Amino acid sequence: MLVVSYGGGTDSTAELIEMQKRNIKPDLILFADTGGERPETYQYIQMFSNWLKEHDMPEITIVCKIDKDGNTMTLEQNCLEHKMLPSLAYGFKKCSLKFKRDPQDKFCNHFKPCIETWKCGEKVTKAIGYEFGEERRAGIKDDYKYHYWYPLIEWEIDRERCKKIIESAGLPQPGKSSCFFCPSMKRREIFDLRDNHPDLLKKALTIEDNAELMTVKGLGRNYSWRELIEADENQLKMFTCDVVDQDCGCYDGL
């Protein structure tokens, strides 16, 4: 029983294309939707899901966080309701666990092939798309339900080769997959959001303005996005905070 955790980005896209080439057919492909992806990411996922179907692979199954009343909950809603930023802004990765891992695990808990596998005393193999060179991230230990597999690392496929695999399949590059208000975003990505998705930037700034902050300044942890945007728009030279780009570390099966 093979479950692929699809993140919507370069690595996990190349991973599935390579599986198809190697005649490895997953039983299930899951994408955990936080509700905060850019429109182009959702469009790419639909396009790639169609490609998978055309190549005798499973379509992508989208799962999301469900609250106690059975309603879909987005990370954006969670931040606004609790007057907080995504946990990564505080140095934690709870948003990834709550909105990425948990929905996938819950789906598998009710997926008949997974249930049958566990009943037989076997483990479900969960494939995660960490590229060759990211061995430090591939440290999830097997538990009584899952065996974690990192195909790209095993096959020694790095980021550049991932891009070539996607290109050779005749597909466009997917771009970065992350929430539009992710604290790991680089400054150029924030400016790109402003220029191409002003509506999403407005929502991100609403999250930042709404948060009750004590230990951090904003979505940039040691600076606020609003401060950054206003300084750039006014061509000020006062923005001097030391910005350290950080890895989102989102659970793509994580």
C-alpha positions in Angstrom: 0.0 0.0 0.0 1.6 3.2 -1.2 0.4 6.7 -0.4 2.1 9.7 -1.9 2.0 13.0 -0.1 1.9 15.6 -2.9 3.0 19.1 -2.0 2.2 20.9 -5.2 5.8 22.0 -5.9 8.8 21.0 -8.0 10.0 18.0 -6.0 6.8 16.1 -5.4 5.7 16.8 -9.0 9.0 15.3 -10.3 8.7 12.4 -7.9 5.3 11.4 -9.3 6.5 11.7 -12.9 9.5 9.5 -12.1 7.2 7.0 -10.5 5.2 6.8 -13.6 8.3 6.3 -15.7 9.4 3.5 -13.3 6.0 1.8 -13.4 5.4 2.5 -9.7 1.7 3.2 -9.3 0.6 4.7 -5.9 -2.7 3.6 -4.4 -3.4 7.1 -3.2 -2.0 10.6 -3.9 -3.0 13.2 -1.3 -2.7 17.0 -1.3 -3.4 18.7 2.0 -5.0 22.1 1.3 -4.6 24.8 4.0 -6.9 27.0 2.0 -4.1 29.5 1.5 -2.4 28.5 -1.7 -2.0 31.0 -4.6 -4.5 30.6 -7.5 -1.8 29.4 -9.9 -0.9 26.5 -7.5 -4.5 25.3 -7.4 -4.6 25.5 -11.2 -1.4 23.5 -11.5 -2.7 20.8 -9.2 -5.8 20.4 -11.3 -3.7 20.3 -14.5 -1.2 17.8 -13.1 -4.0 15.6 -11.7 -5.4 15.4 -15.2 -1.9 14.5 -16.5 -1.7 11.7 -13.9 -5.0 10.3 -14.9 -4.0 10.3 -18.6 -0.9 8.3 -17.7 -2.8 5.6 -15.7 -1.9 7.1 -12.3 -4.4 8.0 -9.6 -5.8 11.5 -9.6 -4.8 13.8 -6.7 -7.2 13.6 -3.8 -7.5 17.0 -1.9 -8.0 16.8 1.8 -8.4 19.7 4.3 -8.8 20.4 8.0 -12.3 19.7 9.4 -13.4 21.3 12.6 -15.5 19.6 15.3 -18.7 20.6 13.6 -17.7 19.0 10.3 -16.9 22.3 8.6 -13.8 23.0 6.5 -11.3 25.1 8.4 -8.6 27.1 6.7 -5.3 28.2 8.3 -6.3 31.8 7.5 -9.5 31.4 9.5 -7.6 29.8 12.4 -5.2 32.7 12.5 -7.9 35.3 12.5 -10.1 33.6 15.1 -7.2 33.1 17.5 -5.6 36.5 16.8 -2.3 34.9 15.9 0.2 34.4 13.1 1.0 31.0 11.5 3.1 29.1 14.1 6.2 29.3 11.9 6.4 33.0 12.8 7.0 32.0 16.4 9.6 29.3 15.4 7.2 26.3 15.5 5.7 24.1 12.8 2.3 23.4 14.3 0.4 24.8 11.3 2.1 22.2 9.1 1.1 19.4 11.5 -2.4 20.6 12.0 -3.3 21.6 8.4 -1.0 19.2 6.5 -0.3 16.0 8.4 -3.4 15.6 10.4 -5.9 15.9 7.4 -3.9 13.3 5.5 -3.7 10.9 8.5 -7.4 11.3 9.1 -8.2 10.5 5.5 -6.0 7.4 5.6 -7.7 6.3 8.8 -10.9 6.0 6.9 -9.5 4.8 3.5 -10.4 1.1 3.2 -7.1 -0.1 1.6 -5.2 1.5 4.4 -7.4 -0.1 7.0 -7.0 -3.5 5.4 -3.2 -3.1 5.3 -3.1 -2.4 9.0 -5.5 -5.2 9.8 -3.0 -7.6 8.1 -0.3 -6.3 10.5 1.5 -4.4 7.7 2.5 -0.8 7.3 1.4 1.7 4.7 4.3 3.2 2.8 4.2 7.0 2.7 6.3 8.6 0.0 7.6 12.1 0.7 9.2 14.3 -2.0 12.4 15.5 -0.4 15.1 15.9 -3.0 18.6 14.5 -3.0 20.6 16.8 -0.7 17.8 17.2 1.8 18.7 14.1 3.8 18.5 16.3 7.0 14.8 16.6 6.5 14.2 12.9 5.9 14.3 11.9 9.5 10.8 10.9 10.2 10.9 7.6 12.0 8.6 4.7 11.1 5.8 4.1 13.5 3.3 1.2 13.8 1.2 2.5 10.9 3.7 4.0 8.4 7.0 3.3 6.7 8.4 6.6 5.3 10.0 6.5 1.9 12.0 9.3 0.2 12.2 8.2 -3.5 14.1 11.3 -4.7 16.8 10.8 -2.2 17.0 7.1 -2.9 17.2 7.8 -6.6 19.7 10.6 -6.1 17.5 13.2 -7.9 18.3 16.8 -6.9 16.4 20.0 -7.7 17.9 20.6 -11.1 17.2 17.1 -12.2 13.6 17.5 -10.8 13.2 20.4 -13.2 14.5 18.5 -16.1 12.1 15.6 -15.3 9.2 17.9 -15.4 10.4 19.6 -18.6 10.9 16.2 -20.3 7.3 15.3 -19.5 6.2 18.3 -21.4 4.8 20.1 -18.3 5.4 23.6 -17.1 7.3 24.2 -13.9 5.0 24.4 -10.9 6.6 27.2 -9.0 6.7 27.4 -5.2 3.8 26.0 -3.2 3.1 27.8 0.1 0.5 29.8 1.9 0.3 33.4 0.6 0.9 34.5 4.2 3.7 32.1 5.0 6.4 33.6 7.3 9.1 31.8 5.3 8.5 34.0 2.2 11.4 36.0 0.9 11.1 39.7 0.4 11.0 39.4 -3.4 8.1 36.9 -3.0 6.2 39.4 -0.8 6.7 42.1 -3.4 5.6 39.6 -6.1 2.5 39.0 -4.1 1.8 42.7 -3.9 2.3 43.1 -7.6 0.4 40.1 -8.9 -2.1 39.3 -6.1 -2.9 42.5 -4.2 -6.1 40.9 -2.9 -4.0 38.1 -1.2 -1.5 40.6 0.2 -4.4 42.5 1.7 -5.6 39.3 3.4 -2.1 38.6 4.7 -1.8 42.1 6.1 -5.2 41.7 7.8 -3.8 38.5 9.5 -0.7 40.5 10.6 -2.7 43.5 11.9 -5.2 41.3 13.7 -2.6 39.3 15.6 -1.8 40.1 19.2 1.9 40.1 19.1 4.4 40.1 21.9 7.5 38.2 20.9 7.6 38.9 17.1 7.0 42.0 15.0 5.0 40.5 12.3 4.9 37.9 9.6 8.6 38.3 9.0 9.2 37.5 12.7 11.7 40.4 13.2 9.8 42.7 10.9 6.3 43.3 9.7 5.2 42.8 6.1 3.3 46.1 6.3 6.5 47.9 7.4 8.3 46.3 4.4 5.7 47.2 1.9 5.2 50.8 3.0 9.0 51.3 3.1 9.3 50.0 -0.4 6.4 52.0 -1.8 7.7 55.2 -0.3 11.2 54.4 -1.4 12.5 54.8 2.1 15.9 53.7 3.2 14.9 53.1 6.8 14.3 49.4 6.5 17.4 47.9 8.0 16.3 44.8 9.9 18.3 41.7 9.2 16.1 39.3 7.3 17.0 35.6 7.4 15.3 33.5 4.8 13.9 30.4 6.4 12.6 27.1 5.1 8.9 26.7 5.6 9.4 23.0 6.4 5.8 22.3 5.5 4.7 18.7 5.9 4.3 17.3 2.4 3.5 14.0 4.0 5.4 15.2 6.7 
